[in-house]
């Protein structure tokens, strides 16, 4: 459903503004609430990838669970840990 009535272009612009302002979690929330309505959009897909890469960067040293979650959403592989001896 489209409760906001925004176009693909408007959504992409809003996501870019949130990225510029460092509002990565807010941007991710907006993406999730859009329900994949613009899944075929290149501009939204590029913004989505940038958002999740920024979230990975933000949480890489503080929250391994968020790092793994966001890396999966960015379609990035996480480094494997060597087994302990």
Secondary structure, 3 states (H helix, E strand, C coil): CCCCCCCHHHHHHHHHHHHHCCCHHHHHHHHHHCCCCCCCCHHHHHHHHHHHHHHHHHHCCCCHHHHHHHHHHCCCCCCCCCCCC
